């Protein structure tokens, strides 16, 4: 053991101090030569023969020096260092190829790493809490359809009966109006009593909320916990923050704790700054009350922590008993329980738990499949880039056959040559990966902005690079190295030594007999065609979505959202305020029309109602929207029959409703709907108009049946908050300033209005499709560019190696057109084979895109034809350029190259 350690120390010293070791070797050899010379002299060797005798006996000092150096080397490591230095010099001599290779790999690895960063942020990254793997997200299934939001009764039942869980908690995001002036909205969350205990994160200051705080009329009053960010940015790290008062929605809360930096709660995309007890919901949402809404209000995200040793399968098995307990409840009418229990038993209701280590966000459900599809495109792009470089290395290997053969002849092993060629590939892959990693965070942040739409600054995706992203990039780098270098290296060193040495430049350059290089090029073309066809299908689908139209004209529509729940007016005085505000906004410069509505299309918020017929039949679920007069004119929704609402349509004149065309056809088939009546509870609503259909939630689906109600007849909400919809011609900034001035003068104690555009909501609803279309087009263009570079580079190398052959042909009378045809034909067969294979592969792969397409067949002949023609055109241009260059060769100059 000590001998091995001594040997290791000597090798390490030689590696770290090579010059000193070489000097010591020389001194040691000189010392031994001197001793040998003295011994020979004592043995009687004459002075004339002493030097020759010393050299004969001692041997070659240079060879001994080398042998001594080899004894004290990490031979494999130092060979790698030598090969790395040689590979660096070789690549430096070909700056064009090296730069192209690095940029190509950077494109593939940078894009795939950026997409993986998004997937990591949404799907993989664990919450920064202890033992996050023990967290679960609850949902419930009805006839195998999963639903996420819970109502208060179901949540409280699960909270009190959870045998496999140590804690069960609920949460619901909200915005709190902070301060007496009401000018600030803060992103906050309502949490149940076991929320912080389940997340096991101790507070930075004070305490967190407990089950005792989550009870109406709790003796501790109304406590609140704030984030470290809120404490730092808003309260300026007030040392006396614990016990201070916080006025939220005009309700006083007492700050009892500050959570540490980095604590994000259970939604990784939200920056929640204030945490308040769930029991306070009726106070902060007044006049609304989701808790009292019972089974009619589904609003809570529910999670839990498994007990130690309990697996997810065991937890789900225990939930079966909880499900039976729920379904065995009494059929009373409290909170709508009777109707819900009847439906739940019919639809096979059951609780379910899934892993909650990464928390819960609605964005996960929205973007899971699109991101996975885009990641597949990225991997295809990376593979294409590697195949492109591999084909270029095949062509470059032709110019190095004689070099490799000579090195084999003087004693180099095939393993050593393969190692040296692989190191060249590794340097390219490493440099490309480094460049890709530098660009990946910027690409990921840009994609995150595209996904989120930039409308809500409180939503955030942490796309920073962590160990998973680094591992993915390292894996891509290793894969790229193997694909780029291994096959060309084995192919280049696989021929016999004698055949390589005997081969002439012509035979070495003629790669037409090589099946593997042609197969590589064909695969590259096929893969490029798959990416181009996929981009064509996705882009065509997106264009059809926009052309379908939502049923209204979203252009130049501006939205002004106001929150009037905490001002003193209600009922008719509040309606008069809305009318006054609408009239004043409509009179502003550049405003063509203005109105009011309650539900913004494509906002993710909808309201549905069922109505009864005089015959007792129940109408289909109608999408319901409260609107003011001039709404249809402002939105440019056609009025097909009847009339619009008027400000004189009050409760005293009888309840009115306007139906969409599909609703009228469903409720009153083969009848004139105007003048008919439908029931809503004890009220009867007269149909006064029919309008065109509107798609409010999903542009890809048929327009649902809709019913429009007048805000002048809204007796359900005493203090409703509506949205002003304005058709504006001209700049938005002066308009926003004018509206803000109007609101400040008339209702100064409300939060600042939120300005937006209807087009932004429509674009945001299609953000996943737009992201897929944009990235697929980007990858398709990149694939065409990479394919063109690969074909051009490969053919250019072949043509350069056949210079003498082409010169001989031209000297014997070959025409330039014949030379062009000769060179061009080499890639025609490769392109045709690759295109046919790509068409077949694309038709199979397109099935995976079927769920993302709208109005577009996976075998759309126009897309297939145009994609194939585009790739053929790119391949033709890439092949013609070297062919034309070859035709310009001077025959005499070409012959001399032999």
C-alpha positions in Angstrom: 0.0 0.0 0.0 2.8 2.4 0.9 4.6 1.5 -2.4 1.4 2.4 -4.4 1.0 5.6 -2.5 4.6 6.5 -3.1 4.2 5.8 -6.8 1.0 7.9 -6.9 2.8 10.8 -5.3 5.7 10.6 -7.7 3.3 10.6 -10.7 1.4 13.5 -9.2 4.6 15.4 -8.7 5.6 14.8 -12.3 2.2 16.0 -13.5 2.1 19.1 -11.5 5.8 20.1 -11.9 6.8 18.6 -15.3 9.9 20.9 -15.9 11.3 20.2 -12.5 10.8 16.4 -12.9 12.5 16.5 -16.3 15.4 18.3 -14.8 15.7 15.8 -12.0 15.5 12.9 -14.5 18.4 14.5 -16.5 20.4 15.1 -13.3 19.8 11.5 -12.2 20.8 10.0 -15.5 24.0 12.2 -15.6 24.8 11.0 -12.1 24.5 7.3 -13.1 26.6 8.0 -16.2 29.3 9.5 -14.0 29.3 6.5 -11.7 29.5 4.1 -14.6 32.4 6.1 -16.1 34.3 5.9 -12.8 33.7 2.1 -12.5 34.9 1.5 -16.1 38.0 3.7 -15.4 38.8 1.6 -12.3 38.5 -1.5 -14.4 41.3 -0.3 -16.7 39.6 1.2 -19.7 41.9 3.6 -21.4 41.0 7.2 -21.6 40.6 6.9 -25.4 38.0 4.1 -25.1 36.3 5.4 -22.0 33.6 7.5 -23.6 32.6 4.9 -26.2 32.5 2.2 -23.6 30.4 4.3 -21.3 27.9 5.0 -24.1 27.7 1.3 -25.1 27.2 0.1 -21.5 24.8 2.8 -20.4 22.6 2.9 -23.5 20.8 5.8 -25.2 20.2 8.5 -22.6 17.2 9.9 -24.5 15.5 6.5 -24.6 16.2 6.0 -20.9 14.9 9.5 -20.2 11.6 8.6 -22.0 11.3 5.3 -20.2 11.8 7.0 -16.8 9.2 9.6 -17.7 6.7 6.9 -18.7 7.2 5.2 -15.3 6.0 8.4 -13.6 3.0 9.2 -15.7 -0.8 9.0 -15.6 -0.5 7.6 -19.1 -4.2 7.6 -20.1 -4.8 11.0 -18.6 -1.8 12.6 -20.2 -2.6 11.0 -23.5 -6.0 12.6 -23.3 -4.3 15.9 -22.6 -2.1 15.5 -25.7 -5.0 14.5 -27.8 -7.0 17.5 -26.6 -4.1 19.8 -27.5 -3.8 18.2 -30.9 -7.6 18.4 -31.5 -7.6 22.0 -30.5 -5.0 22.8 -33.1 -6.8 20.8 -35.8 -10.1 22.6 -35.1 -8.3 26.0 -35.0 -7.0 25.4 -38.5 -10.7 25.0 -39.7 -12.4 28.1 -38.1 -15.3 28.0 -40.5 -16.2 24.4 -39.8 -15.5 24.8 -36.1 -17.7 27.9 -35.7 -20.5 26.3 -37.7 -20.3 23.1 -35.6 -20.4 25.1 -32.3 -23.3 27.2 -33.4 -25.3 24.2 -34.6 -24.8 22.3 -31.4 -25.5 25.5 -29.4 -28.8 25.8 -31.2 -29.9 22.3 -30.4 -28.7 22.2 -26.8 -29.7 25.7 -26.0 -33.2 25.3 -27.2 -33.7 21.8 -25.6 -32.2 23.1 -22.3 -34.5 26.1 -22.4 -37.6 24.0 -22.9 -36.5 21.5 -20.3 -36.1 24.5 -17.9 -39.7 25.3 -18.4 -40.7 21.7 -18.0 -38.6 21.6 -14.8 -40.2 24.8 -13.5 -43.8 23.6 -14.1 -43.6 19.8 -13.7 -40.4 18.6 -11.9 -39.0 21.2 -9.4 -40.0 20.4 -5.9 -41.3 23.0 -3.5 -38.6 24.4 -1.2 -40.1 22.8 1.9 -38.9 19.9 4.0 -39.8 16.4 2.7 -41.7 17.8 -0.3 -42.1 14.2 -1.7 -44.7 13.5 1.1 -47.1 16.2 -0.1 -50.1 15.3 -2.2 -52.7 17.2 -4.3 -56.3 16.1 -3.9 -58.8 15.9 -6.6 -62.1 14.1 -7.1 -63.3 11.9 -9.9 -66.8 11.6 -11.3 -67.2 9.0 -14.0 -63.4 9.0 -14.4 -63.3 12.8 -15.1 -60.9 14.5 -12.7 -61.8 17.8 -11.1 -59.5 20.0 -9.0 -61.5 22.6 -7.1 -63.2 21.7 -3.8 -66.2 23.2 -2.1 -66.0 24.2 1.6 -68.1 21.2 2.9 -66.1 18.6 1.0 -62.8 20.2 2.1 -63.8 20.4 5.8 -64.9 16.8 5.7 -61.6 15.7 4.3 -59.8 18.0 6.8 -61.4 16.2 9.7 -61.2 12.6 8.4 -57.8 11.7 6.9 -56.4 8.5 8.4 -53.4 8.3 6.1 -52.4 12.0 6.3 -50.9 14.0 9.1 -52.3 17.3 7.7 -54.8 18.3 5.1 -55.1 22.0 4.1 -56.9 24.2 1.6 -55.9 27.4 -0.1 -57.5 29.9 -2.5 -55.7 32.8 -4.1 -57.2 36.3 -3.8 -56.2 40.0 -4.1 -56.5 42.2 -1.0 -57.2 45.9 -1.2 -54.6 47.2 1.3 -54.9 50.6 3.1 -57.7 53.0 3.8 -57.3 54.7 0.4 -57.7 51.5 -1.3 -55.1 52.2 -4.0 -53.1 49.0 -3.7 -54.0 45.4 -4.6 -51.7 42.8 -3.1 -51.5 39.2 -4.3 -52.6 37.1 -1.3 -54.0 33.7 -0.3 -56.6 32.3 2.0 -55.3 29.3 3.9 -56.7 26.8 6.3 -55.3 26.1 9.7 -53.1 23.2 8.8 -51.5 24.9 5.9 -48.2 26.1 7.5 -47.9 23.0 9.7 -48.1 20.8 6.7 -45.4 22.7 4.8 -43.1 22.5 7.8 -41.4 25.8 7.2 -40.7 27.8 10.4 -41.4 31.6 10.2 -38.6 34.1 10.0 -40.3 36.2 12.7 -43.3 35.6 15.0 -45.5 32.6 14.3 -47.5 31.1 11.5 -51.3 30.5 11.3 -52.7 27.5 13.3 -56.0 25.6 13.3 -57.1 27.8 16.2 -56.9 30.9 13.8 -59.1 29.2 11.2 -62.4 29.5 13.1 -65.0 32.2 12.9 -64.8 34.5 15.9 -61.4 33.1 16.9 -60.2 34.6 20.2 -57.0 35.7 18.6 -58.9 38.0 16.3 -57.9 38.2 12.6 -54.2 37.3 12.2 -52.2 37.6 9.0 -48.8 36.3 8.0 -46.7 38.2 5.4 -43.9 37.2 3.1 -40.3 38.3 3.6 -40.6 40.2 0.3 -43.6 42.2 1.5 -41.9 42.9 4.8 -38.7 44.1 2.9 -40.3 46.0 0.0 -43.4 47.5 1.6 -42.8 47.6 5.3 -39.0 48.4 4.9 -38.1 45.6 7.4 -39.9 47.3 10.3 -38.5 45.6 13.4 -41.8 46.1 15.2 -43.8 44.4 12.4 -45.2 41.7 14.7 -48.4 42.9 16.2 -48.8 45.8 13.8 -52.1 46.3 12.0 -52.9 45.6 8.4 -56.1 47.0 6.8 -57.2 44.5 4.1 -60.5 45.1 2.2 -61.3 47.5 5.0 -61.0 44.7 7.6 -58.2 45.1 10.3 -55.8 42.2 10.6 -52.9 41.8 13.0 -49.6 40.6 11.6 -48.4 37.6 13.6 -45.5 36.3 11.5 -43.1 36.8 8.6 -42.2 33.8 6.4 -38.6 33.4 5.3 -37.2 34.4 1.9 -37.8 31.8 -0.7 -41.1 30.5 0.8 -43.6 30.5 -2.0 -46.5 28.5 -0.6 -47.9 25.7 -2.7 -48.2 27.5 -6.1 -44.7 27.7 -7.6 -45.9 30.3 -10.2 -47.4 32.8 -7.7 -45.8 35.4 -5.5 -48.2 35.4 -2.6 -47.4 38.1 -0.1 -50.1 38.0 2.5 -51.6 34.8 4.1 -54.9 35.1 6.0 -57.2 32.4 7.6 -59.7 30.7 5.4 -62.5 31.5 7.9 -62.0 35.2 7.1 -63.3 34.7 3.5 -66.9 36.0 4.2 -65.5 39.2 5.6 -63.0 40.0 2.8 -65.2 38.9 -0.1 -68.4 40.5 1.2 -71.0 40.7 -0.1 -70.0 37.3 -1.6 -69.5 34.3 0.6 -68.0 31.2 -0.9 -68.1 29.3 2.4 -71.8 29.8 2.7 -72.2 28.9 -1.0 -71.6 25.3 0.1 -71.9 22.8 -2.8 -72.6 25.6 -5.2 -69.1 27.1 -4.9 -66.0 25.1 -5.9 -63.0 27.3 -5.2 -60.4 25.5 -3.0 -57.2 23.9 -3.9 -56.7 21.0 -1.4 -53.4 19.3 -0.5 -52.1 17.2 2.3 -49.0 15.6 3.8 -48.8 11.8 4.0 -47.8 10.3 7.4 -44.3 8.8 7.5 -44.2 5.4 5.9 -47.5 5.8 4.0 -47.1 5.3 0.2 -49.3 7.1 -2.3 -51.0 3.8 -3.1 -51.9 3.3 0.6 -53.1 6.9 0.9 -55.5 6.4 -2.0 -56.7 3.1 -0.6 -57.5 5.0 2.7 -59.4 7.6 0.7 -61.9 5.0 -0.3 -63.3 4.9 3.2 -63.5 8.7 3.3 -65.4 8.6 0.0 -67.9 6.1 1.5 -68.3 8.4 4.5 -69.1 11.4 2.2 -71.6 9.5 0.1 -73.4 8.1 3.1 -74.3 11.6 4.2 -77.9 12.8 4.8 -79.9 14.1 1.9 -80.7 17.5 3.4 -80.9 20.7 1.5 -78.1 22.5 3.4 -75.8 24.2 1.0 -77.3 22.3 -1.9 -76.1 19.0 -0.4 -79.1 16.9 -1.5 -78.7 17.6 -5.2 -75.0 17.2 -5.1 -75.2 13.8 -3.2 -77.7 12.6 -5.7 -75.4 13.4 -8.6 -72.2 12.2 -6.8 -73.7 8.7 -6.2 -74.8 8.5 -9.8 -71.5 9.7 -11.2 -69.4 7.4 -8.9 -67.7 10.2 -7.0 -64.4 9.3 -5.3 -61.5 11.2 -3.7 -58.0 10.8 -5.3 -54.5 11.9 -4.3 -51.6 12.5 -6.6 -48.0 13.6 -5.9 -47.8 17.2 -4.7 -44.0 17.5 -4.4 -44.0 20.3 -7.0 -47.1 22.0 -5.6 -50.1 22.9 -7.7 -50.7 25.4 -10.5 -53.3 25.6 -13.2 -50.5 26.4 -15.7 -49.4 22.8 -15.3 -52.6 21.4 -16.7 -52.6 24.0 -19.5 -49.0 23.6 -20.7 -48.1 20.0 -19.8 -48.8 18.5 -23.2 -47.7 21.4 -25.4 -44.3 21.6 -23.6 -43.8 17.9 -24.0 -44.5 18.2 -27.7 -42.2 21.1 -28.1 -39.5 19.2 -26.1 -39.8 16.4 -28.6 -39.3 18.9 -31.4 -36.2 20.2 -29.6 -34.8 16.7 -29.3 -35.4 16.2 -33.0 -33.6 19.4 -33.7 -30.7 18.4 -31.5 -30.5 15.0 -33.2 -30.6 16.7 -36.6 -27.7 18.9 -35.7 -25.7 15.9 -34.5 -26.4 14.0 -37.7 -25.4 17.1 -39.7 -22.1 17.3 -38.0 -21.6 13.6 -38.2 -22.0 13.7 -42.0 -19.6 16.6 -42.2 -17.0 14.6 -40.2 -17.5 11.7 -42.6 -16.6 14.0 -45.4 -13.6 15.5 -43.5 -12.4 12.0 -42.7 -11.8 11.4 -46.4 -9.2 14.1 -46.3 -7.4 12.5 -43.4 -7.3 8.8 -44.5 -3.6 9.0 -45.4 -2.8 10.7 -42.1 -4.6 8.1 -40.1 -3.1 5.3 -42.1 0.4 6.7 -41.6 -0.1 6.9 -37.8 -1.3 3.3 -37.8 1.7 2.3 -39.8 4.1 3.8 -37.2 2.6 2.0 -34.3 -0.6 3.9 -33.2 -3.4 1.6 -32.1 -6.9 1.9 -33.5 -8.2 2.6 -30.0 -5.9 5.5 -29.7 -7.0 7.0 -33.0 -10.7 6.6 -32.2 -10.0 8.3 -28.8 -8.3 11.2 -30.6 -11.2 11.6 -33.0 -13.7 11.3 -30.2 -11.9 14.1 -28.3 -12.4 16.4 -31.3 -16.1 15.6 -31.2 -16.1 16.1 -27.4 -14.5 19.6 -27.8 -17.1 20.6 -30.3 -19.9 19.2 -28.2 -18.5 20.9 -25.0 -18.1 24.3 -26.7 -21.6 24.1 -28.2 -23.1 23.0 -24.9 -21.4 25.8 -23.1 -22.7 28.3 -25.6 -26.2 26.7 -25.4 -26.2 26.9 -21.6 -25.3 30.6 -21.8 -28.2 31.3 -24.1 -30.7 28.9 -22.4 -31.8 31.1 -19.5 -32.5 34.0 -21.9 -34.5 31.7 -24.2 -36.3 30.2 -21.2 -37.3 33.6 -19.8 -38.6 34.7 -23.2 -40.6 31.5 -23.5 -42.0 32.0 -20.0 -43.1 35.6 -20.9 -44.8 34.1 -24.0 -46.5 31.5 -22.0 -47.7 33.8 -19.3 -48.7 36.6 -21.7 -47.2 39.2 -19.4 -50.6 40.3 -18.2 -50.2 39.3 -14.6 -46.8 40.4 -13.1 -47.5 38.3 -10.0 -47.2 35.1 -11.9 -43.7 33.9 -12.2 -41.9 30.8 -13.5 -38.5 30.0 -12.0 -36.6 28.9 -15.0 -33.2 29.1 -13.3 -30.7 26.3 -14.0 -30.5 23.6 -11.3 -29.0 20.1 -11.2 -31.8 18.6 -13.3 -31.2 21.1 -16.1 -27.4 20.6 -15.8 -27.9 16.9 -15.9 -30.1 17.2 -19.0 -27.5 19.4 -20.7 -24.7 17.1 -19.8 -26.6 14.1 -21.1 -27.3 16.0 -24.4 -23.6 16.8 -24.6 -22.5 13.2 -24.1 -25.1 12.0 -26.6 -24.0 14.6 -29.1 -20.4 13.5 -28.7 -21.3 9.8 -29.3 -23.5 10.6 -32.3 -21.1 13.1 -33.9 -17.8 11.3 -33.3 -18.2 7.6 -32.7 -19.6 6.3 -36.0 -17.3 8.6 -38.2 -14.3 7.6 -36.0 -14.9 3.9 -36.3 -15.6 4.2 -40.0 -12.5 6.2 -40.6 -10.2 3.7 -38.9 -12.1 0.6 -40.0 -10.4 -0.1 -43.3 -7.3 -2.3 -43.5 -3.9 -0.5 -43.3 -2.7 -1.8 -46.7 -5.8 -0.6 -48.5 -5.6 2.8 -47.0 -1.9 3.2 -47.8 -2.4 2.0 -51.4 -5.5 4.1 -52.0 -5.1 7.1 -54.3 -6.6 10.5 -53.6 -9.3 9.7 -56.1 -10.4 6.5 -54.5 -10.2 8.0 -51.1 -12.5 10.8 -52.1 -15.0 8.8 -53.9 -17.6 8.2 -51.2 -20.3 7.0 -53.6 -19.5 3.4 -52.6 -20.0 4.3 -48.9 -23.4 3.2 -47.7 -23.1 4.7 -44.2 -22.5 8.3 -45.2 -25.4 8.2 -47.7 -27.6 6.6 -45.0 -26.7 9.4 -42.6 -27.5 12.1 -45.1 -30.9 10.5 -45.9 -31.7 10.2 -42.3 -30.9 13.9 -41.8 -33.2 14.9 -44.7 -36.0 12.6 -43.4 -35.7 14.1 -39.9 -35.7 17.7 -41.3 -38.8 16.9 -43.3 -40.6 15.6 -40.2 -39.9 18.9 -38.4 -41.0 20.9 -41.4 -44.2 19.0 -41.8 -44.9 19.2 -38.1 -44.4 23.0 -38.2 -46.7 23.3 -41.2 -49.5 21.4 -39.5 -49.3 23.3 -36.2 -49.0 26.7 -38.0 -51.9 25.9 -40.3 -54.0 24.9 -37.3 -53.2 28.2 -35.6 -54.2 30.2 -38.7 -57.5 28.4 -38.9 -58.2 29.1 -35.2 -57.8 32.8 -35.8 -59.8 32.7 -39.0 -62.6 30.9 -37.3 -63.3 34.0 -35.2 -64.8 34.2 -31.7 -68.1 35.7 -32.9 -67.1 39.3 -32.1 -64.5 41.8 -33.3 -61.7 41.9 -30.7 -59.6 44.6 -32.5 -59.4 48.0 -30.8 -61.4 46.7 -27.8 -60.0 48.1 -24.5 -61.1 46.8 -21.1 -61.2 48.7 -17.9 -61.8 46.5 -14.8 -62.9 48.2 -11.7 -63.5 46.9 -8.2 -66.4 48.6 -6.4 -67.2 46.0 -3.7 -65.8 48.2 -0.9 -67.4 51.6 -1.8 -70.7 52.6 -0.1 -73.2 52.5 -3.0 -75.3 49.5 -3.9 -78.3 48.4 -5.9 -79.9 51.1 -8.0 -77.6 54.0 -6.9 -74.7 51.8 -7.9 -76.3 51.1 -11.3 -76.7 54.9 -11.8 -73.1 55.3 -11.1 -72.2 52.7 -13.7 -74.4 54.4 -16.2 -72.8 57.8 -15.5 -69.3 56.3 -15.8 -70.2 54.6 -19.1 -71.6 57.8 -20.6 -68.6 59.8 -19.6 -66.2 57.2 -21.0 -68.2 57.0 -24.2 -67.7 60.8 -24.6 -63.9 60.6 -24.5 -62.0 61.4 -27.7 -61.4 58.4 -29.9 -64.1 56.3 -28.3 -66.6 54.9 -30.8 -68.7 52.9 -28.4 -68.7 51.8 -24.8 -70.6 49.5 -22.6 -70.3 47.2 -19.5 -70.2 43.5 -18.9 -69.4 41.0 -16.2 -67.5 38.1 -17.8 -64.4 38.8 -20.0 -64.2 36.2 -22.9 -61.2 33.9 -22.6 -60.4 35.1 -19.0 -61.0 31.6 -17.6 -64.0 32.8 -15.7 -67.5 31.7 -16.7 -70.9 31.7 -15.2 -73.6 29.2 -16.2 -77.3 28.8 -15.2 -80.1 26.5 -16.0 -83.6 27.7 -16.7 -87.0 26.1 -16.7 -89.6 26.0 -19.4 -93.4 26.4 -18.9 -93.6 22.7 -19.8 -91.3 21.8 -16.9 -88.4 20.9 -19.2 -85.0 22.3 -18.0 -82.9 24.3 -20.5 -79.3 23.4 -21.3 -76.7 25.1 -19.2 -76.4 28.7 -20.5 -73.3 30.8 -20.4 -74.5 33.9 -18.6 -73.2 37.4 -18.9 -74.5 40.6 -17.2 -74.4 43.4 -19.7 -75.4 47.1 -20.2 -77.0 48.7 -23.2 -74.7 49.2 -26.3 -72.8 46.0 -25.5 -73.6 44.2 -28.7 -72.8 47.3 -30.8 -69.5 47.8 -29.0 -68.5 44.2 -29.4 -70.0 44.0 -33.0 -72.0 41.0 -32.2 -74.9 40.9 -34.7 -78.4 41.5 -33.4 -80.5 38.9 -35.3 -83.9 39.6 -33.9 -85.7 41.6 -31.3 -84.0 44.5 -29.5 -81.1 45.4 -27.2 -81.4 46.2 -23.5 -82.3 49.7 -22.4 -81.5 51.6 -19.2 -85.3 51.6 -18.6 -85.3 47.8 -18.3 -85.5 47.7 -14.5 -86.9 45.1 -12.2 -90.2 46.9 -12.2 -90.7 46.4 -16.0 -90.2 42.6 -15.8 -87.0 40.5 -16.1 -85.6 40.2 -19.6 -83.1 38.0 -21.3 -81.3 38.0 -24.7 -80.4 34.6 -26.1 -77.7 33.6 -28.6 -78.7 31.8 -31.8 -77.6 28.4 -30.6 -79.4 28.9 -27.2 -82.6 29.9 -29.0 -82.4 26.9 -31.3 -81.9 24.6 -28.4 -84.6 26.0 -26.2 -87.2 26.9 -28.8 -86.6 24.5 -31.7 -88.7 25.5 -34.8 -90.3 28.4 -32.9 -89.9 32.2 -32.8 -88.0 32.7 -29.5 -88.6 36.5 -29.2 -91.5 37.0 -26.9 -91.2 33.6 -25.2 -90.6 33.1 -21.5 -88.2 31.0 -19.5 -88.1 30.5 -15.7 -85.3 31.3 -13.2 -86.4 30.2 -9.8 -89.6 32.1 -9.1 -89.0 34.7 -11.8 -90.0 34.5 -15.4 -87.7 36.1 -18.0 -89.0 37.4 -21.3 -86.8 36.8 -24.4 -86.5 40.2 -26.1 -83.7 39.5 -28.6 -81.6 37.0 -30.4 -77.9 37.7 -31.2 -75.0 35.8 -32.9 -73.1 33.1 -31.2 -69.9 33.9 -29.2 -67.1 31.6 -28.1 -66.3 32.7 -24.5 -63.9 30.1 -23.3 -62.3 28.0 -26.1 -62.1 29.1 -29.7 -61.5 25.5 -30.8 -64.9 24.4 -29.6 -68.4 25.3 -31.0 -70.0 28.3 -29.4 -72.0 27.3 -26.3 -75.6 28.5 -25.8 -75.6 31.9 -24.1 -77.9 34.1 -22.2 -77.4 37.8 -21.6 -79.0 39.6 -18.6 -79.3 43.3 -17.9 -77.2 44.8 -15.1 -80.2 47.0 -14.3 -82.0 43.9 -13.3 -79.3 42.2 -11.2 -80.8 41.6 -7.8 -78.3 38.8 -6.9 -75.3 41.2 -6.2 -75.7 44.3 -4.2 -72.2 45.6 -5.1 -71.2 44.0 -8.4 -67.9 44.8 -10.0 -68.1 45.0 -13.8 -65.8 45.7 -16.7 -66.1 48.6 -19.1 -65.6 47.5 -22.7 -64.6 50.3 -25.0 -64.0 50.4 -28.8 -61.2 52.8 -29.1 -59.5 54.3 -32.2 -56.2 55.9 -31.3 -53.5 55.7 -28.6 -54.4 54.0 -25.4 -52.3 56.1 -23.0 -54.3 59.3 -23.2 -57.5 57.3 -22.9 -56.2 55.5 -19.8 -55.2 58.8 -18.2 -58.7 60.2 -18.9 -60.5 57.2 -17.5 -58.3 57.2 -14.4 -59.1 60.8 -13.8 -62.9 60.1 -14.1 -62.7 57.3 -11.6 -60.5 59.2 -9.1 -63.1 62.0 -9.1 -66.2 59.9 -8.9 -65.0 56.9 -6.8 -61.7 57.9 -5.1 -61.7 55.0 -2.6 -61.5 52.1 -5.0 -58.3 50.4 -6.2 -56.7 51.7 -9.4 -58.5 50.3 -12.5 -56.8 47.5 -14.5 -56.5 48.3 -18.2 -56.2 45.6 -20.8 -57.2 44.6 -24.3 -59.6 41.9 -25.4 -57.1 40.9 -28.1 -54.6 40.1 -25.3 -57.1 37.8 -23.6 -57.7 36.0 -27.0 -54.0 35.7 -27.6 -53.4 34.5 -24.1 -56.1 31.8 -24.5 -54.1 30.6 -27.6 -50.7 31.0 -26.0 -49.9 27.3 -25.9 -50.8 27.0 -29.6 -48.9 30.2 -30.5 -45.9 29.0 -28.6 -46.0 25.6 -30.4 -46.4 27.3 -33.7 -43.6 29.8 -33.2 -41.2 27.3 -31.9 -42.0 24.7 -34.5 -41.5 27.2 -37.3 -38.2 28.2 -35.6 -37.1 24.6 -35.5 -38.2 24.0 -39.0 -36.3 26.9 -40.4 -33.3 25.8 -38.3 -33.7 22.3 -39.6 -33.7 23.6 -43.2 -30.6 25.7 -42.5 -28.8 22.8 -40.8 -29.7 20.4 -43.6 -28.5 22.9 -46.2 -25.2 23.3 -44.4 -24.8 19.5 -44.1 -25.5 18.8 -47.8 -23.4 21.7 -49.0 -20.5 20.9 -46.7 -20.5 17.2 -47.5 -20.7 17.7 -51.2 -18.1 20.5 -51.1 -15.6 18.2 -49.4 -16.3 15.4 -51.9 -16.0 17.8 -54.8 -12.7 19.2 -53.4 -11.2 15.7 -53.2 -12.3 14.9 -56.7 -10.6 17.9 -58.2 -8.1 15.9 -60.3 -10.8 13.5 -61.5 -13.0 16.5 -62.6 -10.0 18.1 -64.3 -9.2 14.9 -66.3 -12.9 14.6 -67.4 -12.9 18.2 -68.6 -9.5 17.8 -70.3 -11.0 14.8 -72.2 -13.9 16.9 -73.4 -16.6 16.9 -70.7 -18.8 20.0 -70.8 -19.5 22.1 -67.7 -23.2 21.1 -67.7 -22.1 17.5 -67.6 -19.8 18.2 -64.6 -22.6 20.0 -62.9 -24.9 17.1 -63.6 -22.3 14.6 -62.4 -21.8 16.3 -59.0 -25.5 17.2 -58.6 -26.7 13.6 -59.1 -24.8 12.5 -56.1 -27.3 14.2 -53.8 -30.5 13.6 -55.8 -30.8 10.0 -54.8 -29.9 10.8 -51.2 -32.6 13.6 -51.2 -35.3 11.4 -52.7 -34.7 8.5 -50.3 -34.6 10.9 -47.4 -37.8 12.7 -48.5 -39.7 9.4 -49.0 -38.6 8.2 -45.6 -39.4 11.6 -44.0 -43.0 11.5 -45.5 -43.6 8.1 -44.1 -42.2 9.1 -40.7 -44.1 12.4 -40.6 -47.4 10.7 -41.3 -46.8 8.4 -38.4 -45.5 11.1 -36.1 -48.3 13.5 -36.9 -50.7 11.3 -35.0 -49.1 12.6 -31.8 -50.1 16.1 -32.9 -53.7 15.3 -33.6 -54.9 16.7 -30.2 -53.2 20.0 -30.9 -54.7 20.5 -34.4 -57.8 22.5 -35.2 -59.5 22.1 -38.6 -56.3 20.5 -39.9 -55.9 16.8 -40.9 -52.7 15.1 -39.8 -52.4 14.1 -43.5 -53.2 17.5 -45.0 -52.1 17.1 -48.6 -51.3 20.8 -49.0 -49.0 20.9 -46.0 -47.3 17.7 -47.0 -46.7 18.9 -50.6 -45.5 22.3 -49.7 -43.2 21.0 -47.0 -41.7 18.4 -49.4 -41.2 21.0 -52.1 -39.6 23.4 -49.7 -37.1 20.8 -48.5 -36.4 19.8 -52.1 -35.7 23.4 -53.0 -33.3 23.9 -50.1 -31.6 20.6 -50.9 -31.3 21.5 -54.6 -29.7 24.9 -53.9 -27.3 23.3 -51.4 -26.3 20.7 -54.0 -26.1 23.0 -57.0 -23.6 25.5 -55.4 -20.7 22.9 -55.1 -21.6 21.5 -58.5 -21.4 24.9 -60.2 -18.1 25.6 -58.3 -16.8 22.3 -59.6 -17.7 23.2 -63.2 -15.4 26.3 -62.9 -12.3 24.2 -62.2 -9.3 24.9 -64.5 -8.4 21.4 -66.0 -4.6 22.1 -66.0 -4.7 23.2 -62.3 -6.9 20.3 -61.4 -4.6 17.7 -63.1 -1.6 19.1 -61.2 -3.3 18.4 -57.9 -2.7 14.7 -58.5 
